[in-house]
Amino acid sequence: SDFCLYGATPDGERLMLSHEDRLHFLDRQMESKATVHIPANGIAVAHDFIVATQGSRITRYSYSGEELATASPDDNVVCCPVLSSCGLLFCVCSDGDDSHDEIIAFDSHSLQEQRRFGRGLLHFACGLAICGGELYVCDCYHDCIQVFSFTGELLRAIRGEWLRPKCLLCVRDRLYVTELYDEVWDAYEDERPEGYSPEMARRVFVISPAGEALETYGLELEAGQRILRNVMAAFGENLVLGLQTKLVALRGL
């Protein structure tokens, strides 16, 4: 089905799925408990509001769907929103050239821009996570995770066994990493990146905030199935991942 996984509410009690511009909140029995009209290509959720990105627009909504604030920085595409506990919202900003990607920090309530950073350091930034007071960014085409302070200082780069890191999630001081997969690679071997593995996007890497490898989960998936959705979710004690047409859950977070 044509759905998108957008994570879980901060209390871990509701899973968020989007379908046709409607955001559905599902309980642990996967029954829809609330639905609100919020067009989005990215969602970040606080206890009392929702931030959605859509094209060049960022909007803060109430849980009932009321628009509370909006911003459009330079008419560039914004995506991958993530909220910090100190009142900052971070997003990827792209002008269409992946090598120009940068991070913008906003005030999470007013959506006023606070600072920009990372331009010239990132090549296709696509997944953000906050862990231990630092911002982690998937630098996809550099095959690493860049770590920044909230003021924009580059602190370190983390490399691992992954290729094309795409999505990040921080749970209990552990970072979960998944990979980009381009279906063109199935048909055209010469398009595959150096280091290509048929296990790409069929595994989840777990690392410490310092970058130490902790575990790797290999997923036993049906032929043709890979992790293609942009978001992971901590839902109860499960790690929920979006495949092409369904969700899968790994137990034991």
C-alpha positions, -999 to +999 in steps of 0.1 A: +000+000+000+011+036-005+020+046+030+049+062+048+062+055+083+068+087+102+080+073+136+064+071+169+051+096+195+075+106+222+059+083+247+063+053+223+026+045+225+014+055+190+030+047+157+025+073+130+017+064+094+008+088+066-015+080+037-029+105+012-019+136+034-035+121+064-015+112+095-028+082+114-019+074+150-019+036+156-019+018+189+000-014+197-027-035+181-022-015+149-056+001+152-060+038+142-069+059+172-067+093+156-063+108+122-054+144+112-049+161+078-012+171+077+005+170+042+041+161+048+073+145+035+088+145+070+074+147+106+089+155+140+067+151+171+068+168+205+045+161+234+022+190+225+028+198+188+038+183+154+063+197+129+058+188+093+080+195+062+065+196+028+085+209-002+100+242+009+075+247+037+078+239+074+047+240+096+041+235+133+007+220+140-014+212+170-025+176+174-059+186+160-042+198+128-044+236+134-015+255+119+004+273+146+035+286+127+050+283+093+083+291+075+098+287+040+136+292+040+148+305+006+122+284-012+146+254-010+134+219-001+135+211+036+132+176+050+142+152+077+131+173+107+143+164+142+135+181+175+160+187+203+150+189+240+164+225+241+139+241+218+157+237+185+144+221+153+170+208+128+162+201+091+181+193+060+179+220+034+186+213-003+187+235-034+186+204-057+223+198-058+232+171-032+267+185-027+251+218-015+231+202+013+232+220+046+215+219+080+192+246+093+184+251+129+151+268+138+134+278+170+109+249+173+080+272+183+083+303+162+102+285+134+125+315+131+158+305+116+187+304+141+217+292+121+229+272+091+259+248+089+274+219+070+274+233+035+304+219+016+308+191+042+278+170+032+269+152+000+232+141+002+223+146+038+192+125+045+188+112+080+191+132+113+191+120+149+199+136+182+218+117+208+236+129+239+233+166+231+248+161+196+233+161+161+241+130+139+237+134+101+237+106+075+262+119+049+250+094+023+274+097-006+304+101+018+294+068+034+297+082+069+278+098+097+288+134+105+284+146+141+278+183+149+273+204+180+240+222+182+260+254+173+271+238+140+307+228+149+318+196+131+329+172+159+338+140+142+329+116+114+318+080+120+325+052+095+313+016+097+305-015+077+275+003+061+273+018+027+251+048+018+238+055+053+203+069+050+183+067+082+192+072+119+173+066+151+187+071+187+172+049+214+186+046+249+220+059+238+223+035+209+221+046+173+204+025+147+215+029+110+199+018+078+211+022+042+199+037+009+191+012-018+185+022-054+164-004-073+184+004-105+212-016-089+192-048-093+192-045-131+225-026-138+256-039-121+277-011-135+256+014-116+263-002-082+286+018-058+320+005-049+316-019-020+281-029-030+267-059-012+234-078-019+227-074+018+224-036+015+191-023+030+185-058+045+205-050+077+204-026+106+237-014+122+238-005+159+265+018+172+274+038+203+274+076+201+312+074+199+309+052+168+317+018+183+301-011+165+277-029+189+255-052+167+244-058+132+209-073+125+205-091+093+169-092+081+155-124+065+133-108+039+113-121+009+129-118-025+129-082-036+120-067-002+144-042+013+142-013+038+132+015+015+113+038+038+131+068+053+121+064+089+126+039+118+105+040+149+109+028+185+075+014+193+072-002+227+101-027+228+102-030+190+122-014+163+098-008+134+110-006+098+092+003+066+097-020+036+081-014+001+047-026+011+047-035+048+062-029+082+085-053+100+094-052+137+126-063+155+120-072+191+142-064+220+153-027+218 
